[in-house]
């Protein structure tokens, strides 16, 4: 069970909350988990303003991950409007952290997917291509494959079969190029050949 939120939250504390929510089925635990994740993220924000260099980057990146998770949990609860708002906040924090991979993850497999499934696949395409650019900057072929596959899904929803198939082929090639390492972020574990 998640504990009451302290007045200030450090990076290990916030990461621990994110991990506990991810370990559970976050769709099922969203009644308590969502407000807890948001409260911890908000309590970490003023702490980040006092940190410098690597410590600040780590906390800011973790804050972004918390908002991403909260956005996804909101989408699980069929609240696309709140999901979009929280994912926008997540993108802001990921950009502040200088974390190209996390920006790509927020834009593609999250914001693009939400837009597409909420009935705006044209926005899904736009966000997907933005995510693909950030993924390429990160240098992670697995992430590039993930964002490319999400963009393909948006094209499919628009009835653009040729573009969808072209992107799926590109995604497969990117995934074949990926050499898995321990450096892959934890949140990237959800994408593999079966998911493609």
C-alpha positions in Angstrom: 0.0 0.0 0.0 1.3 3.5 -0.8 2.3 5.7 2.1 1.2 9.2 2.8 3.0 11.9 0.8 5.9 13.7 2.6 6.1 17.5 2.2 9.2 17.1 0.0 10.1 14.1 -2.2 13.6 13.0 -3.3 14.4 11.1 -6.4 14.7 7.7 -4.8 11.3 8.2 -3.1 9.6 9.2 -6.3 11.2 6.4 -8.2 10.0 3.9 -5.6 6.4 5.1 -5.9 6.6 4.8 -9.7 8.1 1.3 -9.4 5.4 0.1 -7.0 2.6 1.4 -9.3 4.2 -0.2 -12.3 4.6 -3.5 -10.6 0.8 -3.7 -10.0 -1.7 -3.5 -12.8 -1.8 0.3 -12.9 -5.1 0.2 -14.6 -6.6 -1.6 -11.6 -4.8 0.4 -9.0 -5.4 3.8 -10.5 -8.0 4.8 -8.0 -5.4 5.2 -5.3 -2.3 5.1 -7.5 -3.0 8.0 -9.8 -3.5 10.6 -7.0 -0.5 9.2 -5.2 1.8 9.4 -8.2 0.6 13.0 -8.9 1.1 14.1 -5.3 4.6 12.7 -5.1 5.5 14.3 -8.5 4.3 17.7 -7.3 6.1 17.3 -4.0 9.3 16.6 -5.9 9.1 19.7 -8.1 10.3 22.3 -5.5 13.1 19.9 -4.6 14.3 19.9 -8.2 14.7 23.6 -8.2 17.3 23.5 -5.4 19.5 20.8 -7.1 22.2 21.2 -9.6 23.9 19.2 -12.4 23.4 15.5 -12.5 21.2 15.3 -9.4 18.7 17.8 -10.8 18.6 16.0 -14.2 17.9 12.7 -12.5 15.1 14.1 -10.4 13.6 16.1 -13.3 13.6 13.0 -15.5 11.9 11.0 -12.8 9.3 13.7 -12.4 8.7 13.4 -16.1 8.3 9.7 -15.8 5.8 10.2 -13.0 3.6 12.5 -15.1 3.9 10.1 -18.0 2.6 7.2 -15.8 -0.2 9.4 -14.5 -1.1 10.3 -18.0 -1.3 6.7 -19.0 -3.3 5.8 -15.9 -5.7 8.6 -16.8 -6.1 7.1 -20.3 -6.7 3.7 -18.7 -9.6 5.4 -16.9 -10.9 6.7 -20.2 -10.1 10.3 -19.4 -8.3 11.3 -22.6 -8.5 15.0 -21.7 -6.6 14.5 -18.4 -4.2 12.1 -20.1 -3.3 14.7 -22.8 -2.8 17.4 -20.1 -0.6 15.2 -18.0 1.4 14.0 -20.9 2.0 17.6 -21.9 3.4 18.2 -18.4 5.5 15.0 -18.8 7.0 16.3 -22.1 7.9 19.6 -20.4 9.8 17.9 -17.6 11.5 15.4 -20.0 12.6 18.3 -22.2 13.9 20.1 -19.1 15.9 17.0 -18.2 17.5 17.0 -21.7 16.3 13.4 -22.0 15.6 12.8 -25.8 14.6 9.2 -25.2 12.0 10.1 -22.6 10.6 13.0 -24.8 10.2 10.4 -27.6 8.5 8.0 -25.3 6.0 10.6 -24.1 5.3 11.9 -27.6 4.9 8.6 -29.4 3.8 5.6 -27.4 1.9 7.9 -25.1 0.6 11.1 -26.6 0.3 9.9 -30.2 -1.4 6.7 -29.1 -3.9 8.6 -26.9 -4.7 11.0 -29.7 -5.2 8.2 -32.2 -7.4 6.1 -29.9 -9.3 9.2 -28.8 -10.4 9.8 -32.4 -7.8 12.2 -33.7 -5.4 10.1 -35.7 -4.2 13.1 -37.7 -2.8 14.5 -34.5 -1.5 11.0 -33.7 0.5 11.1 -36.9 1.9 14.6 -36.1 2.9 13.6 -32.6 4.3 10.3 -33.9 6.7 11.9 -36.4 7.9 14.3 -33.7 8.5 11.3 -31.5 10.5 9.6 -34.2 12.8 12.6 -34.5 13.4 12.6 -30.8 14.0 8.8 -30.8 16.6 9.2 -33.5 18.4 11.8 -31.5 18.5 9.4 -28.6 20.3 6.8 -30.7 18.2 4.0 -29.4 17.0 1.8 -32.3 14.5 0.0 -30.2 12.9 3.3 -29.2 13.0 4.4 -32.8 11.2 1.2 -33.8 8.5 1.8 -31.1 7.8 5.4 -32.1 7.7 4.3 -35.8 5.2 1.5 -35.0 3.0 3.9 -33.1 3.0 6.4 -36.1 2.1 3.5 -38.4 -0.9 2.8 -36.2 -2.1 6.4 -36.6 -1.7 6.2 -40.4 -3.8 3.0 -40.3 -6.6 4.8 -38.5 -6.5 7.4 -41.2 -6.9 4.6 -43.8 -3.4 5.2 -45.2 -2.4 1.6 -45.6 0.7 2.2 -47.8 2.2 4.6 -45.2 1.3 2.2 -42.4 3.0 -0.8 -44.0 6.1 1.3 -45.0 6.5 2.4 -41.4 6.0 -1.1 -40.0 8.7 -2.3 -42.3 11.0 0.5 -41.0 10.1 -0.4 -37.4 11.0 -4.0 -38.0 14.4 -3.0 -39.5 15.1 -0.7 -36.5 14.2 -3.4 -34.0 16.5 -5.8 -35.8 19.4 -3.3 -35.5 18.8 -2.9 -31.7 21.3 -4.5 -29.5 19.7 -4.9 -26.1 21.7 -3.5 -23.1 21.2 -2.9 -19.5 21.2 0.8 -20.5 17.7 0.5 -21.9 15.2 2.5 -19.8 12.8 0.4 -17.7 9.8 1.9 -19.5 11.1 0.6 -22.8 10.7 -3.0 -21.8 7.1 -3.0 -23.0 8.2 -3.0 -26.7 9.7 -6.1 -28.4 9.2 -8.0 -31.6 5.9 -9.5 -30.3 4.5 -6.0 -29.7 5.5 -4.9 -33.2 
